[in-house]
């Protein structure tokens, strides 16, 4: 059957032979895909076409809604067409007008697909190239009837055409198409632990992709389920921002017999059109590192107004990267486990930034904290670089579940699959590597076993948490009342000019009367200065200005105190990240005091959630856990290489001068 799928896809794609020369290679798919959809739809409707046409005549006077219902029932499908035309009956004259009228005769959901394909524009381009009739007849002669190719295998053919389209326009493919190997791996990771449940007869499950693109994840989910249980049903749901990708996705789902009203067009973050739906499986490859400025007001409003009753309660990442917003959105789509539902699982592909960006208390850290403290993260898989069409950066698959088995509770599995790649014979954009079937099998098996191996490590969720304590050191100021440069800087300060002239004169006179060039006590300096001012009042802002220019931190100086308590020097303030669960005072005694004996912990800085000293933060330093030290090469080898290069340079110079 695989060869038949490939043969049929090649037959359809051979239309490109007609287009070559008049159209760019990247335009082929925009012509071939909608014509494929059109031919498939007319083949599916052929058995009931005459009955539908008869019903059209007898229902003209009926209300639109009632008429539509009757036409749908008559067609036996989720769509219909009221035209007497077909691709083989367009005629040789006015072909464009006839084809446009034929397409417009489809029911609303089906016609919308052609609208977003900009099919009328395609018709005009083909007419201008005098190719419309030839292309239409080429498709009219391709048998895409359900008797020849069923929904499932027609879906595979259409996926193959989508892949060819993506690869023919690989400079933009990454915007709407996730490589097949990544889709297959992510889907397998999310579905694999449910294989036993999915083999039961009559099983019905739902899968959702908020960044559906051309529908790769939805199609792969259906394909995976079909392979283990061809009688199971997977209802697909998705939303996509790009109109062309939306059209392809909707067409693919229509071809596969899905309810295409579940596929929505729009921005998922600002306009969730499946707001009240929850799903068994969620799969997504959101755009990497894209900002969310355009929807910032809507997202922040939901965060503040709705909180944890909405999608973004745990926190908001920085505006420059919206990846974690998509993750929070998916978490909000999980079904709560109970008697009627096992719960939900998520597979999402993100770049490295969501693992570690943002310190304790930041939006990113709070999102990671929510995920880990609610034990939602099941596994992380590091993918090889150069796996996507439009970027070569490192990427990771996050697998989440709200119904972990007992042996996985409180744990996270890290799988380093960065070296399990094979080279591609020909690069496609930035994609130079792929995962073959054996690599996918190995990764899924590692995940299923959930045990340690050289490339898989198991951690408790708390291993990624820390408590950030604020370490203070005392303010110790030495004063230099006679220092010429300091006095000059003092008088150049704008704040000095604002002081009363009498006070300025009195201060300069008093400073000139100090017997010491250096004082190691702020209190003594202030007392002597007050005495030398002989009754002239010393305002607090003036003294602060003197401290700014005439003093500096000196470890030999006396500790500055306020109300008998040591005053902290903000310039020496530091933070220490104490592993979560470790006693902060024991850590402080061991790691800090031996180096700075006069330091202390600021115990007024507490975590807003648990009230304990120090802010709780979470990060997942994936690469650190798999780092392997590589000793530098021996100096002798390096010297030998340098000598060889120097010799080669001298030979080249000799050739130039000869």
C-alpha positions as CSV (number, residue, x, y, z in Angstrom):
1,X,0.0,0.0,0.0
2,X,2.9,2.3,0.7
3,X,4.1,2.0,-2.9
4,X,0.5,2.6,-4.1
5,X,0.3,5.8,-2.0
6,X,3.7,7.0,-3.4
7,X,2.6,6.1,-7.0
8,X,-0.7,8.0,-6.7
9,X,1.0,11.0,-5.1
10,X,3.6,11.0,-7.9
11,X,0.8,10.8,-10.5
12,X,-0.9,13.9,-9.0
13,X,2.3,15.8,-8.6
14,X,3.2,15.2,-12.2
15,X,0.8,18.1,-13.0
16,X,4.0,20.1,-12.2
17,X,5.3,19.1,-15.6
18,X,2.5,21.3,-17.1
19,X,3.4,24.2,-14.8
20,X,7.2,24.2,-15.3
21,X,8.4,27.3,-16.9
22,X,5.3,29.4,-16.2
23,X,5.4,29.0,-12.5
24,X,8.1,28.8,-9.8
25,X,8.7,25.5,-8.1
26,X,7.5,27.0,-4.8
27,X,4.1,27.7,-6.5
28,X,3.3,24.2,-7.6
29,X,1.7,23.2,-4.3
30,X,-0.6,26.2,-4.3
31,X,-2.1,24.8,-7.5
32,X,-1.9,21.1,-7.0
33,X,-3.3,20.9,-3.4
34,X,-6.6,22.7,-4.0
35,X,-7.2,20.8,-7.3
36,X,-6.5,17.5,-5.5
37,X,-9.1,18.5,-2.8
38,X,-11.6,19.5,-5.5
39,X,-11.2,16.2,-7.4
40,X,-11.5,14.2,-4.2
41,X,-14.6,16.0,-3.2
42,X,-16.3,15.5,-6.5
43,X,-15.4,11.8,-6.5
44,X,-16.8,11.4,-3.0
45,X,-20.1,13.2,-4.0
46,X,-20.5,11.4,-7.4
47,X,-22.8,8.6,-6.2
48,X,-25.4,11.0,-4.7
49,X,-24.9,13.9,-7.2
50,X,-28.1,13.4,-9.2
51,X,-30.2,13.0,-6.0
52,X,-28.6,16.3,-4.6
53,X,-29.4,18.1,-7.8
54,X,-33.0,16.9,-7.7
55,X,-33.2,18.1,-4.1
56,X,-31.8,21.5,-5.0
57,X,-34.8,22.0,-7.4
58,X,-37.4,20.9,-4.9
59,X,-36.1,22.9,-1.9
60,X,-35.6,26.4,-3.5
61,X,-38.4,27.9,-1.5
62,X,-37.3,26.5,1.9
63,X,-35.4,28.5,4.6
64,X,-31.6,28.2,4.1
65,X,-30.9,26.3,7.3
66,X,-33.6,23.6,6.6
67,X,-32.5,23.4,3.0
68,X,-28.9,22.9,4.0
69,X,-29.8,20.1,6.4
70,X,-31.8,18.3,3.7
71,X,-28.9,18.6,1.1
72,X,-26.4,17.3,3.6
73,X,-28.6,14.3,4.4
74,X,-29.1,13.7,0.7
75,X,-25.3,13.9,-0.1
76,X,-24.5,11.5,2.8
77,X,-21.5,13.6,3.6
78,X,-20.6,16.6,5.7
79,X,-20.6,18.7,2.5
80,X,-22.4,19.0,-0.8
81,X,-22.3,20.7,-4.2
82,X,-25.3,22.2,-6.0
83,X,-23.7,22.6,-9.4
84,X,-24.3,20.4,-12.5
85,X,-20.6,21.0,-13.4
86,X,-17.6,18.9,-12.7
87,X,-13.9,19.1,-13.8
88,X,-14.7,17.0,-16.9
89,X,-17.7,19.2,-17.8
90,X,-16.1,22.7,-17.7
91,X,-16.1,23.1,-21.5
92,X,-13.3,24.7,-23.5
93,X,-14.8,28.2,-23.3
94,X,-15.2,30.4,-20.2
95,X,-13.3,27.7,-18.3
96,X,-12.4,30.1,-15.5
97,X,-15.9,31.4,-15.0
98,X,-17.3,27.8,-15.0
99,X,-14.7,26.6,-12.5
100,X,-15.3,29.5,-10.2
101,X,-19.1,28.9,-10.3
102,X,-18.5,25.2,-9.7
103,X,-16.4,25.8,-6.6
104,X,-18.8,28.4,-5.2
105,X,-21.6,25.8,-5.3
106,X,-20.0,23.8,-2.5
107,X,-21.5,24.0,1.0
108,X,-20.1,26.7,3.3
109,X,-17.4,24.8,5.2
110,X,-16.0,23.2,2.0
111,X,-16.1,26.4,0.0
112,X,-14.2,28.2,2.8
113,X,-11.2,25.9,2.1
114,X,-11.0,27.2,-1.5
115,X,-11.4,30.7,-0.3
116,X,-8.4,30.5,2.0
117,X,-6.4,28.7,-0.8
118,X,-7.1,31.9,-2.8
119,X,-8.3,29.6,-5.5
120,X,-9.9,32.3,-7.6
121,X,-6.4,33.9,-7.8
122,X,-5.0,30.5,-8.9
123,X,-7.7,30.3,-11.6
124,X,-6.7,33.7,-12.9
125,X,-3.0,32.8,-13.0
126,X,-3.6,29.5,-14.9
127,X,-5.9,31.3,-17.4
128,X,-3.2,33.9,-18.0
129,X,-0.7,31.1,-18.7
130,X,-3.3,29.3,-20.9
131,X,-3.0,26.2,-18.7
132,X,-6.4,26.1,-16.8
133,X,-8.2,23.7,-19.1
134,X,-5.2,21.4,-19.3
135,X,-4.7,21.3,-15.6
136,X,-8.4,20.7,-15.0
137,X,-8.5,17.9,-17.5
138,X,-5.4,16.3,-16.0
139,X,-7.1,16.1,-12.6
140,X,-10.4,15.0,-14.1
141,X,-8.7,11.8,-15.3
142,X,-7.3,10.9,-11.9
143,X,-9.5,8.4,-10.1
144,X,-9.8,9.5,-6.4
145,X,-13.0,7.8,-5.6
146,X,-13.4,6.1,-2.2
147,X,-13.7,2.7,-3.9
148,X,-10.2,3.2,-5.3
149,X,-8.6,4.9,-2.3
150,X,-10.3,5.1,1.1
151,X,-10.2,8.1,3.5
152,X,-7.2,6.9,5.4
153,X,-5.0,6.2,2.4
154,X,-6.3,9.3,0.6
155,X,-5.1,11.2,3.7
156,X,-1.7,9.7,3.4
157,X,-1.6,10.7,-0.3
158,X,-2.5,14.2,0.6
159,X,0.1,14.3,3.3
160,X,2.7,13.2,0.8
161,X,1.6,16.1,-1.5
162,X,1.9,18.5,1.5
163,X,5.4,17.3,2.2
164,X,6.4,17.8,-1.4
165,X,4.9,21.3,-1.3
166,X,6.8,22.1,1.9
167,X,10.1,20.8,0.6
168,X,9.7,22.7,-2.7
169,X,9.3,25.9,-0.8
170,X,11.8,25.0,2.0
171,X,12.7,28.7,2.7
172,X,9.3,29.1,4.3
173,X,8.4,25.5,5.1
174,X,9.1,25.8,8.8
175,X,6.4,28.4,9.2
176,X,3.7,25.8,8.5
177,X,5.2,22.4,8.3
178,X,6.9,20.3,11.0
179,X,9.2,17.6,9.6
180,X,7.6,14.2,9.5
181,X,10.2,12.5,11.6
182,X,9.7,15.0,14.5
183,X,5.9,14.6,14.2
184,X,6.2,10.9,14.3
185,X,8.5,10.9,17.4
186,X,6.4,13.4,19.3
187,X,3.1,11.6,18.6
188,X,4.6,8.2,19.5
189,X,5.9,9.6,22.9
190,X,2.4,11.0,23.7
191,X,0.4,7.9,22.6
192,X,2.7,5.1,23.5
193,X,1.8,4.6,27.2
194,X,-1.9,4.4,26.2
195,X,-1.4,1.7,23.6
196,X,-3.3,-0.9,25.6
197,X,-6.3,1.4,26.2
198,X,-6.4,2.4,22.6
199,X,-6.7,-1.2,21.3
200,X,-10.1,-1.6,22.9
201,X,-13.1,-1.8,20.5
202,X,-15.1,1.3,19.9
203,X,-12.6,3.6,21.5
204,X,-13.0,7.3,20.8
205,X,-10.3,9.8,21.7
206,X,-9.6,13.5,20.9
207,X,-6.4,15.2,19.7
208,X,-5.8,19.0,19.6
209,X,-3.2,21.2,18.1
210,X,-3.4,25.0,18.8
211,X,-0.8,25.7,16.2
212,X,-2.1,23.2,13.6
213,X,-0.1,24.4,10.6
214,X,-1.0,22.0,7.7
215,X,-2.3,19.4,10.2
216,X,0.7,17.2,10.5
217,X,0.2,16.4,14.2
218,X,-3.5,15.7,13.7
219,X,-2.8,13.4,10.7
220,X,0.0,11.6,12.5
221,X,-2.3,11.0,15.5
222,X,-4.9,9.4,13.3
223,X,-2.3,7.4,11.5
224,X,-0.8,6.1,14.8
225,X,-4.2,5.1,16.1
226,X,-5.2,3.4,12.9
227,X,-2.0,1.3,12.9
228,X,-2.8,-0.2,16.4
229,X,-6.6,-0.2,16.1
230,X,-8.2,0.5,12.7
231,X,-11.7,0.5,14.3
232,X,-10.8,3.3,16.8
233,X,-11.9,6.9,16.1
234,X,-9.8,10.0,16.8
235,X,-11.6,13.3,16.7
236,X,-9.3,16.1,15.6
237,X,-9.4,19.7,16.7
238,X,-7.1,22.5,15.8
239,X,-6.5,26.2,15.3
240,X,-4.2,28.0,12.9
241,X,-3.2,31.6,12.3
242,X,-2.0,31.4,8.7
243,X,-4.9,31.2,6.2
244,X,-3.1,29.1,3.6
245,X,-2.0,26.5,6.2
246,X,-5.5,26.6,7.7
247,X,-6.9,25.7,4.3
248,X,-4.5,22.8,3.8
249,X,-5.2,21.5,7.3
250,X,-9.0,21.8,6.9
251,X,-8.8,20.1,3.5
252,X,-6.7,17.3,4.9
253,X,-9.2,16.7,7.7
254,X,-12.1,16.8,5.2
255,X,-10.5,14.2,3.0
256,X,-10.0,12.0,6.1
257,X,-13.7,12.2,7.0
258,X,-13.2,14.5,10.0
259,X,-15.7,17.2,11.3
260,X,-14.0,20.2,9.8
261,X,-16.0,22.6,11.9
262,X,-13.5,21.6,14.6
263,X,-10.6,23.3,12.7
264,X,-10.5,27.1,13.4
265,X,-8.8,30.1,11.9
266,X,-7.3,32.7,14.2
267,X,-4.7,33.5,16.9
268,X,-4.9,30.9,19.7
269,X,-3.4,33.1,22.4
270,X,-5.8,36.1,21.8
271,X,-8.8,34.3,20.5
272,X,-9.2,30.7,21.7
273,X,-12.1,29.5,19.5
274,X,-12.3,26.1,21.4
275,X,-12.5,27.8,24.7
276,X,-14.6,25.3,26.5
277,X,-13.1,22.1,25.0
278,X,-10.8,19.7,26.7
279,X,-8.9,16.9,25.0
280,X,-7.3,13.5,25.6
281,X,-4.1,14.4,23.6
282,X,-2.5,17.8,22.8
283,X,0.3,18.1,20.3
284,X,2.0,21.3,19.2
285,X,5.1,22.9,17.6
286,X,4.6,26.6,18.3
287,X,6.9,29.2,16.6
288,X,10.3,29.4,18.3
289,X,11.2,32.6,20.1
290,X,8.4,34.7,18.6
291,X,7.3,37.7,20.6
292,X,3.7,38.2,21.6
293,X,3.5,42.1,21.6
294,X,0.5,42.1,19.2
295,X,-1.6,40.2,21.8
296,X,0.0,41.5,24.9
297,X,-2.9,43.5,26.2
298,X,-5.4,40.6,25.8
299,X,-3.1,38.1,27.4
300,X,-2.2,40.3,30.3
301,X,-5.8,41.2,30.9
302,X,-6.7,37.5,31.1
303,X,-3.8,36.9,33.5
304,X,-4.9,39.7,35.8
305,X,-8.6,39.4,35.5
306,X,-9.1,35.6,35.5
307,X,-5.9,34.3,37.1
308,X,-5.9,30.5,37.6
309,X,-9.4,30.3,36.3
310,X,-8.0,31.2,32.9
311,X,-5.0,29.9,31.0
312,X,-2.2,32.1,32.2
313,X,-2.6,32.0,36.0
314,X,0.9,30.7,36.9
315,X,2.7,33.7,35.2
316,X,3.7,35.4,32.0
317,X,7.0,35.0,30.2
318,X,8.9,38.0,28.8
319,X,7.2,39.6,25.7
320,X,10.1,38.6,23.5
321,X,9.2,34.8,23.6
322,X,5.7,33.4,23.8
323,X,6.7,29.7,23.8
324,X,5.6,29.2,27.4
325,X,2.2,30.8,26.7
326,X,1.4,28.0,24.3
327,X,2.5,25.5,26.9
328,X,0.2,27.1,29.5
329,X,-2.6,27.1,26.9
330,X,-2.2,23.4,26.4
331,X,-2.2,22.7,30.1
332,X,-5.6,24.5,30.4
333,X,-6.9,22.0,27.7
334,X,-6.1,19.0,29.8
335,X,-9.0,16.9,31.1
336,X,-9.1,16.2,34.8
337,X,-8.6,12.5,35.5
338,X,-11.7,10.9,37.0
339,X,-14.2,8.0,36.7
340,X,-15.1,9.0,33.1
341,X,-11.7,10.2,31.9
342,X,-8.2,8.9,32.4
343,X,-6.7,12.4,32.0
344,X,-4.6,14.0,29.3
345,X,-1.2,14.0,27.8
346,X,0.8,16.7,26.0
347,X,3.7,16.7,23.5
348,X,5.1,20.1,22.6
349,X,8.3,21.1,20.9
350,X,10.1,24.1,22.3
351,X,13.6,25.7,21.9
352,X,16.0,25.7,24.9
353,X,15.0,29.1,26.3
354,X,11.9,27.9,28.3
355,X,14.1,25.5,30.2
356,X,16.2,28.1,32.0
357,X,15.4,31.7,31.0
358,X,14.4,33.9,34.0
359,X,15.5,33.7,37.6
360,X,13.5,33.0,40.7
361,X,10.3,35.0,40.8
362,X,10.2,35.6,37.0
363,X,7.3,34.6,34.9
364,X,9.3,31.8,33.2
365,X,10.4,30.4,36.5
366,X,6.9,30.6,38.0
367,X,5.5,28.7,35.0
368,X,8.2,26.0,35.4
369,X,7.4,25.9,39.1
370,X,3.7,25.4,38.5
371,X,4.4,22.5,36.1
372,X,6.9,20.7,38.3
373,X,5.1,21.3,41.6
374,X,1.9,19.9,40.1
375,X,3.9,17.0,38.8
376,X,2.9,17.5,35.2
377,X,6.3,17.1,33.5
378,X,6.9,13.5,32.5
379,X,9.9,13.7,30.2
380,X,12.1,16.0,28.2
381,X,13.8,14.8,25.0
382,X,16.8,16.8,23.5
383,X,16.7,16.6,19.7
384,X,19.7,17.0,17.4
385,X,20.4,20.4,16.0
386,X,19.5,21.1,12.3
387,X,16.3,19.2,12.4
388,X,13.9,21.9,11.2
389,X,13.5,23.7,7.8
390,X,14.0,27.2,9.1
391,X,16.4,27.0,12.1
392,X,19.3,24.9,13.2
393,X,18.9,25.6,17.0
394,X,18.7,23.0,19.7
395,X,15.1,21.9,20.4
396,X,13.3,19.8,23.0
397,X,10.2,17.7,23.2
398,X,8.3,18.3,26.5
399,X,6.0,15.4,27.4
400,X,3.4,16.2,30.1
401,X,0.8,14.1,31.8
402,X,-1.8,14.7,34.6
403,X,-2.2,11.0,35.2
404,X,1.3,9.6,35.7
405,X,1.4,6.0,36.9
406,X,2.6,5.5,40.6
407,X,6.2,4.6,39.6
408,X,6.6,7.9,37.7
409,X,5.1,10.3,40.2
410,X,7.4,13.0,41.4
411,X,9.9,12.2,38.7
412,X,11.1,13.6,35.3
413,X,13.1,11.6,32.7
414,X,15.7,13.5,30.6
415,X,16.6,11.8,27.3
416,X,19.6,13.1,25.4
417,X,18.8,12.1,21.8
418,X,21.1,14.8,20.3
419,X,23.4,12.3,18.7
420,X,20.8,9.9,17.4
421,X,20.6,11.5,14.0
422,X,21.3,10.5,10.4
423,X,22.6,12.9,7.7
424,X,20.2,13.9,4.9
425,X,21.3,13.2,1.4
426,X,20.2,16.7,0.5
427,X,19.6,19.6,2.9
428,X,16.1,21.2,3.0
429,X,16.6,24.8,4.2
430,X,18.3,24.4,7.6
431,X,17.3,20.7,7.9
432,X,20.4,18.7,7.5
433,X,19.6,15.8,9.8
434,X,16.7,13.4,10.4
435,X,15.6,10.7,12.8
436,X,15.3,7.3,11.1
437,X,12.9,4.6,12.3
438,X,15.5,2.9,14.5
439,X,16.3,6.2,16.3
440,X,12.6,6.9,16.9
441,X,12.1,3.4,18.2
442,X,15.1,3.7,20.6
443,X,13.9,7.0,22.0
444,X,10.3,5.8,22.5
445,X,11.6,2.6,24.2
446,X,13.8,4.7,26.6
447,X,10.8,6.7,27.5
448,X,8.6,3.6,28.0
449,X,11.1,1.9,30.2
450,X,11.6,5.1,32.2
451,X,14.9,4.0,33.6
452,X,18.5,5.3,33.6
453,X,20.8,4.7,30.7
454,X,23.9,6.5,29.3
455,X,21.6,8.9,27.5
456,X,18.6,8.9,29.9
457,X,18.6,10.2,33.4
458,X,15.9,10.2,36.0
459,X,15.4,13.1,38.5
460,X,12.9,14.0,41.2
461,X,11.0,17.1,40.3
462,X,12.5,18.9,43.3
463,X,16.0,18.5,41.7
464,X,15.2,21.4,39.4
465,X,14.2,23.8,42.2
466,X,16.2,26.2,44.3
467,X,15.7,28.9,46.9
468,X,17.4,32.2,46.1
469,X,18.6,33.8,49.3
470,X,19.8,37.4,49.5
471,X,23.2,37.7,51.0
472,X,24.1,41.1,52.6
473,X,27.4,42.5,53.7
474,X,27.9,45.5,56.0
475,X,28.5,49.0,54.8
476,X,32.0,50.0,56.0
477,X,32.9,53.5,54.9
478,X,36.3,55.3,55.0
479,X,36.1,59.1,54.5
480,X,38.6,61.3,52.8
481,X,37.8,65.0,53.7
482,X,40.9,66.5,52.0
483,X,41.0,64.5,48.7
484,X,41.2,67.1,45.9
485,X,39.6,65.0,43.2
486,X,36.7,63.9,45.5
487,X,36.1,67.5,46.5
488,X,36.1,68.6,42.9
489,X,33.5,65.9,42.0
490,X,31.4,67.0,45.0
491,X,31.2,70.5,43.8
492,X,30.5,69.4,40.2
493,X,27.4,67.4,41.4
494,X,24.1,69.0,40.4
495,X,22.8,68.2,44.0
496,X,25.6,70.5,45.4
497,X,24.4,73.4,43.4
498,X,21.0,73.1,45.0
499,X,22.4,73.6,48.5
500,X,22.3,76.9,50.2
501,X,25.4,79.0,49.5
502,X,26.0,79.6,53.2
503,X,25.9,75.8,53.8
504,X,28.3,75.2,50.9
505,X,30.8,77.6,52.3
506,X,30.5,76.2,55.8
507,X,31.0,72.6,54.6
508,X,34.1,73.4,52.6
509,X,35.6,75.3,55.5
510,X,34.8,72.5,57.9
511,X,36.2,69.8,55.6
512,X,39.5,71.8,55.4
513,X,39.8,71.9,59.2
514,X,39.9,68.0,59.5
515,X,43.2,66.9,61.0
516,X,43.0,63.4,59.5
517,X,43.3,62.6,55.8
518,X,41.2,59.4,56.3
519,X,38.6,58.4,58.9
520,X,37.5,54.8,59.3
521,X,34.2,55.6,61.0
522,X,31.1,57.3,59.6
523,X,29.9,58.2,63.1
524,X,33.2,59.8,64.0
525,X,33.3,61.7,60.7
526,X,29.7,63.0,61.2
527,X,30.4,64.0,64.8
528,X,33.6,65.9,63.9
529,X,31.9,67.6,60.9
530,X,29.0,68.7,63.1
531,X,31.4,70.2,65.6
532,X,33.4,72.0,63.0
533,X,30.2,73.5,61.4
534,X,29.8,75.4,64.7
535,X,26.1,75.4,64.9
536,X,25.3,75.4,61.1
537,X,22.7,72.7,60.6
538,X,23.7,69.6,58.6
539,X,20.7,68.5,56.5
540,X,20.4,64.7,55.8
541,X,20.6,65.2,52.0
542,X,23.8,67.2,52.4
543,X,25.4,64.5,54.5
544,X,24.3,61.9,52.0
545,X,26.0,63.9,49.2
546,X,29.2,64.0,51.2
547,X,29.1,60.2,51.7
548,X,28.6,59.7,48.0
549,X,31.7,61.6,47.0
550,X,34.1,61.5,50.0
551,X,33.6,57.9,51.2
552,X,34.2,54.4,49.8
553,X,33.9,50.9,51.1
554,X,36.8,49.8,53.2
555,X,37.0,46.4,54.9
556,X,39.1,48.1,57.7
557,X,36.5,50.6,58.5
558,X,33.9,50.5,61.2
559,X,30.5,48.9,60.4
560,X,27.9,51.6,59.7
561,X,24.8,51.1,61.8
562,X,21.2,52.4,61.9
563,X,19.3,52.1,65.2
564,X,22.0,49.7,66.4
565,X,21.7,47.3,63.5
566,X,24.4,46.8,60.8
567,X,23.5,48.6,57.6
568,X,23.9,46.7,54.3
569,X,25.9,47.9,51.4
570,X,23.7,47.5,48.3
571,X,26.8,47.4,46.1
572,X,28.0,44.2,47.8
573,X,24.5,42.5,47.8
574,X,24.6,39.1,46.3
575,X,22.3,36.1,45.8
576,X,22.9,32.4,46.4
577,X,20.8,29.6,44.9
578,X,20.3,26.9,47.5
579,X,19.1,23.5,46.2
580,X,15.5,23.0,47.2
581,X,15.1,21.0,50.3
582,X,18.6,21.9,51.7
583,X,18.7,23.9,54.9
584,X,19.6,27.5,53.9
585,X,21.5,28.2,57.1
586,X,23.7,25.1,56.8
587,X,24.4,26.0,53.2
588,X,25.2,29.5,54.2
589,X,27.6,28.3,56.9
590,X,29.3,26.0,54.5
591,X,29.4,27.9,51.2
592,X,29.4,31.6,52.1
593,X,30.8,32.4,55.5
594,X,34.2,30.9,54.9
595,X,34.7,33.5,52.2
596,X,32.9,36.5,53.6
597,X,32.7,36.1,57.5
598,X,30.7,39.3,58.0
599,X,27.9,38.4,55.6
600,X,24.3,37.6,56.7
601,X,21.0,36.4,55.1
602,X,18.3,39.0,54.6
603,X,15.4,37.1,56.2
604,X,12.9,39.7,55.2
605,X,13.0,38.4,51.6
606,X,10.5,35.6,51.6
607,X,8.7,33.6,49.0
608,X,5.1,34.8,48.4
609,X,3.8,31.3,48.0
610,X,5.3,29.3,50.9
611,X,6.4,32.3,53.1
612,X,9.8,30.8,53.8
613,X,13.1,32.8,53.5
614,X,14.3,33.1,49.9
615,X,12.5,33.1,46.6
616,X,11.8,29.7,45.0
617,X,12.9,29.3,41.5
618,X,13.0,26.4,39.0
619,X,15.2,25.8,36.0
620,X,16.1,22.7,34.0
621,X,19.8,22.8,33.0
622,X,19.5,19.9,30.6
623,X,23.0,20.1,29.0
624,X,24.7,20.3,32.4
625,X,23.4,16.9,33.4
626,X,24.9,15.3,30.3
627,X,28.1,17.3,30.1
628,X,31.2,15.1,29.6
629,X,34.6,16.7,30.3
630,X,36.9,16.6,27.3
631,X,40.6,17.2,28.4
632,X,42.5,19.6,26.2
633,X,45.0,18.2,23.7
634,X,48.6,17.8,24.8
635,X,50.7,20.9,24.2
636,X,53.0,18.9,22.0
637,X,50.2,18.1,19.5
638,X,49.1,21.8,19.4
639,X,52.7,22.9,18.8
640,X,53.2,20.4,16.0
641,X,50.0,21.6,14.3
642,X,51.1,25.3,14.6
643,X,54.5,24.3,13.2
644,X,52.9,22.6,10.3
645,X,50.6,25.6,9.5
646,X,53.5,28.0,9.8
647,X,55.5,25.8,7.4
648,X,52.6,25.8,4.9
649,X,52.3,29.6,5.1
650,X,56.0,30.1,4.5
651,X,55.8,27.8,1.4
652,X,52.8,29.7,0.0
653,X,54.7,33.0,0.6
654,X,57.7,31.6,-1.2
655,X,55.5,30.7,-4.2
656,X,54.1,34.2,-4.3
657,X,57.5,35.9,-4.3
658,X,59.1,33.4,-6.7
